[in-house]
Amino acid sequence: MEIINFSVPAKEKRERVILAGLNATRRDLGITADDGSLDELAALVDTAGGEAVGRFIQSREAPDPAFFLGEGKAAELAEYVRRLEADLVVFDNELSPVQMKNLEAILDCAVMDRTGLILDIFSERAQSAEGKLQVELAQYKYLLPRLMGQGKNLSRQTASGGKSPIGTRGPGETKLETDRRRIRERVTRLETELKELKRSREVQRSRREKTGVPLVALVGYTNAGKSTLLNALTDAGIHTGDRLFDTLDTTTRRLSFSDGSEALISDTVGFISKLPTQLVSAFSATLEELRYASLVLHVADISNPSYQEQMQVTQSLANELCEPGTPTIYVFTKADRAPFRLPAGENRVCISSVTGEGLDSLKEMIRQNLDSRSVKFTSVIPYSCASALDMLYRTASLQTVEYGNDGILVSGKCDAKTYGQLEKLTKKS
């Protein structure tokens, strides 16, 4: 009789990670570590493929220049690492190259900080050519000053066919062990390639502006539900998952309204507290789209107990990236999971992309907001002022262009700024 062996494949071994941080009373609260920020760090570790097996927080006035933690506490952490058989210690704070080198020596295991972990996740998630270039540039700028004495982070080898350990994805050991001059040359080439992509984006943006179709930008904390909302509004078909930074590459889709008008709606990379400055800089070409948005949808996960703090982080970054005065609609997602009273007020809407609750109200709110800032016009442009017609072709939505004896009869819709320029040009003539 034949015996069939129904073997169950062994689970892939996950790296054992200890979360560490410093609650420094002299530093900005946005930089220090606490239980809440370590919860988020644990989610980042899980996203990167690791397993958080322990936590270690020290409270002191300021970081130690050599060990970040006090030397005695670092020795305690080393014993904790041995007891839990940890493979990696990830700090919720940013470490200097000297601190990282000294901690690796005393802990006898690999050490990363929050910035390095986020960059590692981005390296794995980037799909488009532009996204990969942006992440690689950010990683090189982060790793360049850390090349000396990187120790265990650079020496962790991947077994043949195995999964890359956390912190070893991206540029890789071979490139990082080359001299600084060659790495700087690579950074220069990456910046040049990204400038070319930026010029390409500017051409695309110019073409879009000629159509007069407004742009709506989605911003929000990572995993707030932006991609799911975009799918619900436009049938975009974007892959979504309950993971941090599930979407890195910008996606733009056309949104149609009941009155026949249209807008473009664009998803952006999710924000997070202590977002590495290298990433904001590297993704500037992508995030620059926010400056040209006619309307911003600030998406927040209402089911998350920390949604208000997450909104503050998002708003702070959006204020830096968006044009001042850009109108905002606050969209509270996952309303079907909210365990408390839903927020209400002007330019606020609660929705569920799963049940469809609030989606029609949101679309109407978007349409009204865009329409309220559009000016319908009919004007005769003298032939001596043909530059006004060129401007309208670039920035307005024209319905009629008729050439007559007295000038050019035009009608259509534009924003208030364009209308003001049209009036100035025609009055001068």
C-alpha positions in Angstrom: 0.0 0.0 0.0 1.3 3.4 -1.0 1.9 5.8 2.0 1.2 9.4 1.2 3.2 11.9 3.3 1.2 15.1 3.9 4.2 17.2 5.1 3.5 20.7 6.3 6.2 23.2 5.2 8.2 24.7 8.0 7.4 28.3 8.8 10.1 30.7 7.6 12.3 31.7 10.5 11.8 35.4 11.4 14.5 37.5 12.8 14.2 38.1 16.5 14.2 41.8 17.2 14.5 43.9 20.4 12.9 47.3 20.2 14.9 50.0 22.1 14.6 53.7 22.7 15.5 56.7 24.8 12.9 58.9 26.5 15.0 62.0 26.7 13.4 64.8 28.6 15.6 67.5 27.0 14.6 66.5 23.4 11.6 67.2 21.2 8.7 64.9 22.0 8.5 64.0 18.4 12.0 62.5 18.6 11.9 60.6 21.9 10.6 57.1 22.3 7.6 55.9 24.4 5.3 52.9 24.5 3.2 54.3 21.7 6.1 54.9 19.3 7.4 51.5 20.1 4.1 50.0 19.1 4.5 51.6 15.7 8.1 50.5 15.6 6.9 46.9 16.2 4.6 47.2 13.3 7.5 48.4 11.1 9.6 45.5 12.2 6.7 43.1 11.3 6.4 44.8 7.9 10.1 44.2 7.4 9.7 40.5 8.2 11.0 40.5 11.7 9.4 39.6 15.1 9.6 41.9 18.1 10.5 39.8 21.1 11.3 42.4 23.6 11.4 46.1 24.5 13.9 48.3 26.3 13.4 52.0 27.1 15.7 54.2 29.2 14.7 57.6 30.6 17.4 60.2 30.9 17.9 63.9 30.3 19.9 63.6 27.0 21.4 60.9 24.9 24.9 59.7 25.7 27.3 60.8 22.9 29.1 57.4 22.8 26.4 54.8 23.5 23.2 56.8 23.1 21.9 54.9 26.2 24.1 55.2 29.3 27.0 52.8 29.2 25.6 50.9 32.1 22.2 50.6 30.4 23.9 49.5 27.2 25.5 46.6 29.2 22.0 45.7 30.6 20.7 45.7 27.0 23.5 43.4 26.0 22.5 40.9 28.7 18.8 41.2 27.5 20.0 40.5 23.9 21.8 37.3 25.0 18.9 36.1 27.1 16.3 36.5 24.3 18.8 35.3 21.7 18.0 38.4 19.6 19.4 38.8 16.1 18.9 42.6 15.8 18.2 45.6 18.0 16.2 48.5 16.4 16.3 51.9 18.1 13.2 54.1 17.8 15.6 57.1 17.7 18.1 58.1 15.1 21.7 57.0 16.0 24.9 58.6 15.0 27.6 56.5 13.2 29.7 56.4 16.3 26.8 55.4 18.6 25.8 52.6 16.1 29.4 51.3 16.0 29.8 51.4 19.8 26.4 49.7 20.4 27.2 46.9 18.0 30.5 46.3 19.8 28.9 46.1 23.3 25.7 44.3 22.2 27.5 41.8 19.9 24.6 41.9 17.4 23.4 44.1 14.5 22.0 47.5 15.4 19.6 49.7 13.3 17.7 52.9 13.9 14.2 53.8 12.9 15.4 55.7 9.8 17.4 52.7 8.5 14.4 50.4 9.1 12.0 52.6 7.1 14.5 52.9 4.3 14.9 49.1 4.3 11.1 48.7 3.9 11.0 51.2 1.1 13.7 49.4 -0.7 11.6 46.2 -0.7 8.4 47.9 -1.6 9.5 50.2 -4.5 8.1 48.9 -7.8 8.5 51.6 -10.4 11.8 52.7 -11.9 11.4 56.1 -10.4 10.5 54.7 -6.9 13.6 52.5 -7.0 15.8 55.4 -7.9 14.4 57.6 -5.1 14.8 54.9 -2.5 18.4 54.1 -3.6 19.3 57.7 -3.4 17.9 58.0 0.1 19.7 54.9 1.2 23.1 56.1 -0.1 22.7 59.6 1.6 21.8 57.8 4.8 24.6 55.2 4.6 27.4 57.4 3.3 28.4 58.9 6.7 28.0 55.4 8.2 30.4 53.5 6.0 33.2 53.6 8.5 32.8 50.9 11.1 29.4 49.5 10.0 30.5 46.2 11.3 27.6 43.7 11.6 25.2 45.6 9.4 27.6 45.3 6.4 28.8 41.8 7.3 25.4 40.1 7.5 25.4 37.7 4.6 22.4 36.2 2.9 22.6 32.4 2.5 22.1 31.2 -1.1 18.4 31.3 -1.8 17.6 32.7 1.6 15.7 35.8 2.6 17.7 39.0 3.0 18.0 39.9 6.7 16.5 43.2 7.8 18.9 46.0 6.9 20.6 44.3 4.0 18.2 45.1 1.2 18.9 47.9 -1.2 22.3 49.0 -2.5 24.0 45.9 -0.9 27.3 45.1 0.7 29.5 45.1 -2.4 28.5 48.7 -3.4 28.7 50.0 0.2 32.3 48.7 0.7 33.5 50.7 -2.3 35.2 54.0 -1.6 33.3 57.2 -0.8 34.3 58.8 -4.1 32.5 56.1 -6.2 29.4 56.3 -4.0 29.3 60.1 -4.3 29.5 59.6 -8.1 26.6 57.2 -7.9 24.6 59.7 -5.9 25.3 62.4 -8.5 24.1 60.0 -11.3 20.9 59.2 -9.4 20.2 62.9 -8.8 20.7 63.5 -12.5 18.3 60.7 -13.5 15.7 62.0 -11.0 16.0 65.5 -12.5 15.3 64.0 -15.9 12.2 62.3 -14.5 11.2 65.6 -12.8 11.3 67.3 -16.2 9.2 64.6 -17.7 6.7 65.1 -14.9 6.6 68.8 -15.6 5.8 68.1 -19.3 3.0 65.8 -18.2 1.7 68.4 -15.8 1.8 71.1 -18.4 -0.3 68.9 -20.7 -2.8 68.2 -17.9 -3.1 71.9 -17.1 -4.0 72.6 -20.7 -7.1 70.4 -20.3 -8.2 72.5 -17.3 -8.9 69.3 -15.3 -8.3 70.0 -11.6 -6.0 67.7 -9.5 -7.2 66.2 -6.2 -4.4 64.8 -4.0 -4.7 62.2 -1.3 -2.5 62.6 1.8 -2.5 60.6 5.0 -0.7 58.5 7.5 0.6 55.1 6.2 -2.1 52.4 6.2 -4.9 55.0 6.6 -6.7 53.6 3.6 -5.8 56.0 0.8 -5.3 53.3 -1.9 -8.6 51.6 -0.8 -10.4 54.9 -1.1 -8.9 55.6 -4.5 -10.1 52.1 -5.6 -13.6 52.8 -4.2 -13.9 56.2 -6.0 -12.4 55.3 -9.4 -12.1 51.5 -9.7 -8.4 52.0 -9.9 -7.6 48.3 -9.2 -4.6 49.2 -7.0 -3.3 46.4 -4.8 -4.1 47.1 -1.1 -3.1 45.4 2.1 -3.2 45.9 5.8 0.5 46.8 5.9 2.6 49.9 6.5 3.8 51.6 3.3 1.9 49.1 1.1 1.9 51.7 -1.7 5.0 53.8 -2.6 4.4 54.6 -6.2 2.1 57.5 -7.1 -1.1 56.5 -8.9 -3.4 59.0 -10.7 -6.9 58.2 -11.9 -9.8 60.1 -13.5 -12.8 60.8 -11.2 -16.1 61.5 -12.9 -19.0 63.4 -11.3 -22.8 63.2 -11.9 -22.9 66.5 -13.8 -20.4 65.3 -16.4 -17.4 67.2 -14.9 -14.1 65.4 -14.1 -11.1 65.7 -11.9 -7.8 63.8 -11.5 -7.2 62.1 -8.1 -3.7 61.2 -7.1 -2.5 58.8 -4.4 0.8 59.7 -2.6 3.2 57.8 -0.3 2.0 57.5 3.2 3.4 59.7 6.0 4.7 58.5 9.4 6.1 60.2 12.5 9.9 60.8 12.3 9.8 60.3 8.6 13.4 60.3 7.4 14.5 63.6 5.9 16.4 61.6 3.2 13.1 60.1 2.0 11.3 63.5 1.8 14.2 64.9 -0.2 14.5 61.9 -2.5 10.8 61.7 -3.1 10.6 65.5 -3.8 9.8 64.9 -7.5 6.8 62.7 -6.6 5.6 64.8 -3.7 5.9 68.0 -5.7 2.5 67.1 -7.3 1.0 68.2 -4.0 2.0 71.8 -4.8 -0.3 71.7 -7.9 -3.3 70.2 -6.3 -6.6 72.2 -6.4 -7.9 70.2 -3.4 -6.4 68.0 -0.8 -8.2 65.0 0.8 -6.6 64.4 4.2 -7.3 60.7 4.9 -7.3 59.4 8.5 -8.1 56.0 9.9 -10.9 56.7 12.5 -10.6 53.2 13.9 -7.1 53.8 15.1 -7.0 55.1 18.7 -4.0 57.4 17.8 -5.7 58.9 14.7 -5.5 62.5 16.1 -1.8 62.3 16.6 -1.4 60.7 13.1 -3.4 63.6 11.7 -1.1 66.1 13.3 1.9 64.4 11.7 0.2 64.4 8.3 -1.0 68.0 8.6 2.5 69.2 9.5 4.1 67.5 6.5 1.2 68.6 4.2 1.7 72.2 5.3 5.3 72.0 4.1 4.5 70.3 0.8 1.2 71.9 -0.3 0.6 75.4 -1.7 -0.5 77.7 1.2 -4.3 78.1 1.2 -5.1 74.9 -0.6 -8.5 73.8 0.5 -8.7 70.5 2.5 -11.5 67.9 3.0 -10.9 65.6 6.0 -11.9 62.1 5.2 -12.3 59.7 8.1 -12.0 56.1 6.8 -13.0 52.7 8.3 -16.1 54.3 9.9 -17.6 50.8 10.1 -14.9 49.9 12.7 -15.0 53.1 14.7 -15.6 52.2 18.4 -16.5 55.8 19.3 -18.5 58.8 18.1 -17.7 59.9 14.6 -16.4 63.5 14.0 -18.6 65.9 12.2 -18.4 69.4 10.8 -17.7 71.4 7.7 -15.4 69.8 5.2 -15.4 66.5 7.2 -16.9 63.2 6.1 -16.9 59.7 7.5 -16.7 56.9 5.0 -16.3 53.2 4.7 -14.7 51.9 1.5 -15.9 48.4 2.4 -19.6 49.2 2.9 -19.8 52.2 0.7 -21.0 54.4 3.5 -20.4 58.1 2.8 -18.7 57.7 -0.6 -21.5 59.5 -2.5 -21.4 62.3 0.0 -17.6 62.6 -0.4 -17.9 62.7 -4.2 -20.5 65.5 -4.0 -18.4 67.4 -1.5 -15.4 67.2 -3.9 -17.5 68.3 -6.8 -19.0 71.3 -5.0 -15.6 72.3 -3.6 -14.0 72.3 -7.1 -17.0 73.9 -8.7 -17.2 76.7 -6.1 -13.7 77.9 -7.1 -14.3 77.7 -10.8 -15.4 80.9 -12.7 -17.6 80.5 -15.8 -16.7 83.2 -18.3 -17.6 84.6 -21.7 -15.2 87.2 -23.1 -14.1 88.8 -26.3 -10.3 88.9 -26.7 -9.1 91.6 -29.1 -6.6 90.4 -31.7 -4.0 92.7 -30.2 -4.2 90.5 -27.0 -3.7 87.1 -28.5 -1.5 86.1 -25.5 -4.6 85.9 -23.4 -5.9 83.1 -25.6 -2.6 81.2 -25.2 -2.9 81.5 -21.5 -6.5 80.2 -21.5 -5.5 77.2 -23.7 -2.9 76.4 -21.0 -4.9 77.0 -17.8 -8.6 76.9 -18.6 -11.2 74.6 -19.9 -12.5 76.2 -23.1 -16.0 75.4 -24.5 -16.1 78.0 -27.3 -13.5 79.7 -29.4 -15.0 81.8 -32.3 -13.1 84.3 -34.5 -15.1 87.4 -35.3 -14.6 90.9 -36.7 -14.1 92.4 -33.2 -12.0 89.7 -31.7 -12.1 86.2 -30.4 -15.2 85.1 -28.5 -14.2 82.6 -25.8 -16.2 80.8 -23.1 -15.4 78.2 -20.6 -14.3 77.7 -17.0 -11.2 78.6 -15.1 -9.9 79.3 -11.6 -10.2 82.7 -10.0 -6.4 83.4 -10.6 -6.7 82.8 -14.3 -9.8 84.9 -14.6 -8.1 87.8 -12.9 -5.2 87.5 -15.4 -7.7 87.4 -18.3 -9.4 90.6 -17.1 -6.0 92.4 -16.7 -4.8 91.4 -20.2 -8.1 92.4 -21.9 -8.4 95.7 -20.1 -4.9 96.7 -21.1 -5.9 96.3 -24.7 
